[in-house]
Structures are given as C-alpha cells and as structure tokens.
C-alpha cells in the first residue's frame, strides 16, 4: 500500500490515537537514535526522534505498535495494512 504525502498526517494521527488506546505514551525526543517501543518504569513508551520526517515517524510508530501487539483488537483494514507493511520496512 502506497500512501500519498497528505495521507501520512492522517495515518500518523490514527496511529497515535491507537497508541493512547493501548496505554502507550508517545514521546518525541532529540538525539542520535531511530526510536521504538520500550517499557520505562512499568509504563509503555514509544519514543520517536523529533528530527525525523513524517514518513519516518509513521514507520517507527507503526513498527512499535506491531511490537506492542495489535493482533487482538479491531483496526480498520487500511490501518492494519499500514502497520503490517511499515513494520516490515523498519
């Protein structure tokens, strides 16, 4: 599935909402790292490099959500496809 540039913002916001639904905090930090999912003091945290472009941020968030586990919850087919494909590209 190819996303158009303008679809990335909408998809990114949907993924952020999903992360919140799953109880994960999404944080944007500066540094020399890609980002991803971790557990910090028993809290689920997804850290994303704030200097990355929107497409990269979307890919990192999708991969982190896949790792967090979205198999047992309902997602729109489009969002599930985005998560699967972007997690593979990660």
Biotite code that builds the C-alpha atoms (Angstrom):
import biotite.structure as struc

atoms = struc.array([
    struc.Atom([0.000, 0.000, 0.000], chain_id="A", res_id=1, res_name="UNK", atom_name="CA", element="C"),
    struc.Atom([1.391, 3.355, -1.018], chain_id="A", res_id=2, res_name="UNK", atom_name="CA", element="C"),
    struc.Atom([0.355, 6.364, 0.989], chain_id="A", res_id=3, res_name="UNK", atom_name="CA", element="C"),
    struc.Atom([0.191, 9.770, -0.587], chain_id="A", res_id=4, res_name="UNK", atom_name="CA", element="C"),
    struc.Atom([2.063, 12.529, 1.217], chain_id="A", res_id=5, res_name="UNK", atom_name="CA", element="C"),
    struc.Atom([-1.112, 14.129, 2.537], chain_id="A", res_id=6, res_name="UNK", atom_name="CA", element="C"),
    struc.Atom([-2.321, 10.772, 3.912], chain_id="A", res_id=7, res_name="UNK", atom_name="CA", element="C"),
    struc.Atom([0.705, 10.436, 6.194], chain_id="A", res_id=8, res_name="UNK", atom_name="CA", element="C"),
    struc.Atom([-0.524, 13.090, 8.640], chain_id="A", res_id=9, res_name="UNK", atom_name="CA", element="C"),
    struc.Atom([-3.946, 11.469, 8.985], chain_id="A", res_id=10, res_name="UNK", atom_name="CA", element="C"),
    struc.Atom([-2.432, 7.995, 9.330], chain_id="A", res_id=11, res_name="UNK", atom_name="CA", element="C"),
    struc.Atom([0.092, 9.243, 11.871], chain_id="A", res_id=12, res_name="UNK", atom_name="CA", element="C"),
    struc.Atom([-2.686, 10.755, 13.984], chain_id="A", res_id=13, res_name="UNK", atom_name="CA", element="C"),
    struc.Atom([-4.675, 7.498, 13.803], chain_id="A", res_id=14, res_name="UNK", atom_name="CA", element="C"),
    struc.Atom([-1.614, 5.558, 14.949], chain_id="A", res_id=15, res_name="UNK", atom_name="CA", element="C"),
    struc.Atom([-1.047, 7.982, 17.850], chain_id="A", res_id=16, res_name="UNK", atom_name="CA", element="C"),
    struc.Atom([-4.665, 7.554, 18.918], chain_id="A", res_id=17, res_name="UNK", atom_name="CA", element="C"),
    struc.Atom([-4.219, 3.781, 18.769], chain_id="A", res_id=18, res_name="UNK", atom_name="CA", element="C"),
    struc.Atom([-1.086, 4.013, 20.931], chain_id="A", res_id=19, res_name="UNK", atom_name="CA", element="C"),
    struc.Atom([-3.022, 6.010, 23.517], chain_id="A", res_id=20, res_name="UNK", atom_name="CA", element="C"),
    struc.Atom([-5.850, 3.461, 23.386], chain_id="A", res_id=21, res_name="UNK", atom_name="CA", element="C"),
    struc.Atom([-3.304, 0.739, 24.153], chain_id="A", res_id=22, res_name="UNK", atom_name="CA", element="C"),
    struc.Atom([-1.961, 2.737, 27.099], chain_id="A", res_id=23, res_name="UNK", atom_name="CA", element="C"),
    struc.Atom([1.333, 3.721, 25.492], chain_id="A", res_id=24, res_name="UNK", atom_name="CA", element="C"),
    struc.Atom([2.783, 7.197, 25.786], chain_id="A", res_id=25, res_name="UNK", atom_name="CA", element="C"),
    struc.Atom([4.200, 8.614, 22.536], chain_id="A", res_id=26, res_name="UNK", atom_name="CA", element="C"),
    struc.Atom([7.202, 10.870, 23.143], chain_id="A", res_id=27, res_name="UNK", atom_name="CA", element="C"),
    struc.Atom([9.230, 12.939, 20.705], chain_id="A", res_id=28, res_name="UNK", atom_name="CA", element="C"),
    struc.Atom([12.862, 13.430, 21.697], chain_id="A", res_id=29, res_name="UNK", atom_name="CA", element="C"),
    struc.Atom([16.042, 14.745, 20.117], chain_id="A", res_id=30, res_name="UNK", atom_name="CA", element="C"),
    struc.Atom([19.048, 12.501, 19.762], chain_id="A", res_id=31, res_name="UNK", atom_name="CA", element="C"),
    struc.Atom([21.007, 10.098, 17.638], chain_id="A", res_id=32, res_name="UNK", atom_name="CA", element="C"),
    struc.Atom([18.506, 7.235, 17.522], chain_id="A", res_id=33, res_name="UNK", atom_name="CA", element="C"),
    struc.Atom([15.678, 5.906, 15.357], chain_id="A", res_id=34, res_name="UNK", atom_name="CA", element="C"),
    struc.Atom([13.060, 5.295, 18.006], chain_id="A", res_id=35, res_name="UNK", atom_name="CA", element="C"),
    struc.Atom([10.782, 2.497, 19.024], chain_id="A", res_id=36, res_name="UNK", atom_name="CA", element="C"),
    struc.Atom([8.850, 0.826, 21.825], chain_id="A", res_id=37, res_name="UNK", atom_name="CA", element="C"),
    struc.Atom([10.168, 0.308, 25.338], chain_id="A", res_id=38, res_name="UNK", atom_name="CA", element="C"),
    struc.Atom([8.985, -0.105, 28.897], chain_id="A", res_id=39, res_name="UNK", atom_name="CA", element="C"),
    struc.Atom([10.140, 2.583, 31.301], chain_id="A", res_id=40, res_name="UNK", atom_name="CA", element="C"),
    struc.Atom([9.321, 2.074, 34.974], chain_id="A", res_id=41, res_name="UNK", atom_name="CA", element="C"),
    struc.Atom([6.434, -0.225, 34.034], chain_id="A", res_id=42, res_name="UNK", atom_name="CA", element="C"),
    struc.Atom([4.999, 2.342, 31.583], chain_id="A", res_id=43, res_name="UNK", atom_name="CA", element="C"),
    struc.Atom([4.689, 1.633, 27.877], chain_id="A", res_id=44, res_name="UNK", atom_name="CA", element="C"),
    struc.Atom([6.581, 4.309, 25.959], chain_id="A", res_id=45, res_name="UNK", atom_name="CA", element="C"),
    struc.Atom([7.102, 4.822, 22.242], chain_id="A", res_id=46, res_name="UNK", atom_name="CA", element="C"),
    struc.Atom([9.989, 7.189, 21.594], chain_id="A", res_id=47, res_name="UNK", atom_name="CA", element="C"),
    struc.Atom([10.284, 8.867, 18.213], chain_id="A", res_id=48, res_name="UNK", atom_name="CA", element="C"),
    struc.Atom([13.118, 11.071, 17.022], chain_id="A", res_id=49, res_name="UNK", atom_name="CA", element="C"),
    struc.Atom([11.563, 14.509, 16.632], chain_id="A", res_id=50, res_name="UNK", atom_name="CA", element="C"),
    struc.Atom([14.024, 15.341, 13.832], chain_id="A", res_id=51, res_name="UNK", atom_name="CA", element="C"),
    struc.Atom([12.728, 12.518, 11.586], chain_id="A", res_id=52, res_name="UNK", atom_name="CA", element="C"),
    struc.Atom([10.405, 13.345, 8.711], chain_id="A", res_id=53, res_name="UNK", atom_name="CA", element="C"),
    struc.Atom([6.717, 12.470, 8.923], chain_id="A", res_id=54, res_name="UNK", atom_name="CA", element="C"),
    struc.Atom([7.064, 9.306, 6.834], chain_id="A", res_id=55, res_name="UNK", atom_name="CA", element="C"),
    struc.Atom([9.847, 8.011, 9.098], chain_id="A", res_id=56, res_name="UNK", atom_name="CA", element="C"),
    struc.Atom([7.875, 8.910, 12.244], chain_id="A", res_id=57, res_name="UNK", atom_name="CA", element="C"),
    struc.Atom([4.890, 6.999, 10.863], chain_id="A", res_id=58, res_name="UNK", atom_name="CA", element="C"),
    struc.Atom([7.054, 3.950, 10.126], chain_id="A", res_id=59, res_name="UNK", atom_name="CA", element="C"),
    struc.Atom([8.584, 3.972, 13.615], chain_id="A", res_id=60, res_name="UNK", atom_name="CA", element="C"),
    struc.Atom([5.190, 4.318, 15.263], chain_id="A", res_id=61, res_name="UNK", atom_name="CA", element="C"),
    struc.Atom([3.691, 1.529, 13.135], chain_id="A", res_id=62, res_name="UNK", atom_name="CA", element="C"),
    struc.Atom([6.579, -0.826, 13.963], chain_id="A", res_id=63, res_name="UNK", atom_name="CA", element="C"),
    struc.Atom([6.287, -0.015, 17.677], chain_id="A", res_id=64, res_name="UNK", atom_name="CA", element="C"),
    struc.Atom([2.550, -0.707, 17.634], chain_id="A", res_id=65, res_name="UNK", atom_name="CA", element="C"),
    struc.Atom([3.141, -4.031, 15.894], chain_id="A", res_id=66, res_name="UNK", atom_name="CA", element="C"),
    struc.Atom([5.625, -4.931, 18.639], chain_id="A", res_id=67, res_name="UNK", atom_name="CA", element="C"),
    struc.Atom([3.177, -3.754, 21.299], chain_id="A", res_id=68, res_name="UNK", atom_name="CA", element="C"),
    struc.Atom([0.578, -6.142, 19.875], chain_id="A", res_id=69, res_name="UNK", atom_name="CA", element="C"),
    struc.Atom([-2.429, -5.076, 17.853], chain_id="A", res_id=70, res_name="UNK", atom_name="CA", element="C"),
    struc.Atom([-3.467, -8.533, 16.672], chain_id="A", res_id=71, res_name="UNK", atom_name="CA", element="C"),
    struc.Atom([-6.319, -8.918, 19.162], chain_id="A", res_id=72, res_name="UNK", atom_name="CA", element="C"),
    struc.Atom([-8.006, -5.536, 18.648], chain_id="A", res_id=73, res_name="UNK", atom_name="CA", element="C"),
    struc.Atom([-10.192, -4.238, 15.846], chain_id="A", res_id=74, res_name="UNK", atom_name="CA", element="C"),
    struc.Atom([-8.469, -1.987, 13.327], chain_id="A", res_id=75, res_name="UNK", atom_name="CA", element="C"),
    struc.Atom([-9.744, -0.762, 10.019], chain_id="A", res_id=76, res_name="UNK", atom_name="CA", element="C"),
    struc.Atom([-8.315, -2.894, 7.211], chain_id="A", res_id=77, res_name="UNK", atom_name="CA", element="C"),
    struc.Atom([-6.393, 0.119, 5.890], chain_id="A", res_id=78, res_name="UNK", atom_name="CA", element="C"),
    struc.Atom([-4.764, 0.833, 9.259], chain_id="A", res_id=79, res_name="UNK", atom_name="CA", element="C"),
    struc.Atom([-3.892, -2.829, 9.803], chain_id="A", res_id=80, res_name="UNK", atom_name="CA", element="C"),
    struc.Atom([-2.298, -2.951, 6.338], chain_id="A", res_id=81, res_name="UNK", atom_name="CA", element="C"),
    struc.Atom([-0.295, 0.208, 7.062], chain_id="A", res_id=82, res_name="UNK", atom_name="CA", element="C"),
    struc.Atom([1.005, -1.249, 10.328], chain_id="A", res_id=83, res_name="UNK", atom_name="CA", element="C"),
    struc.Atom([1.952, -4.567, 8.705], chain_id="A", res_id=84, res_name="UNK", atom_name="CA", element="C"),
    struc.Atom([3.735, -3.007, 5.741], chain_id="A", res_id=85, res_name="UNK", atom_name="CA", element="C"),
    struc.Atom([5.520, -0.238, 7.596], chain_id="A", res_id=86, res_name="UNK", atom_name="CA", element="C"),
    struc.Atom([6.680, -2.591, 10.339], chain_id="A", res_id=87, res_name="UNK", atom_name="CA", element="C"),
    struc.Atom([8.284, -4.770, 7.657], chain_id="A", res_id=88, res_name="UNK", atom_name="CA", element="C"),
    struc.Atom([10.121, -1.781, 6.178], chain_id="A", res_id=89, res_name="UNK", atom_name="CA", element="C"),
    struc.Atom([11.505, -0.788, 9.554], chain_id="A", res_id=90, res_name="UNK", atom_name="CA", element="C"),
])
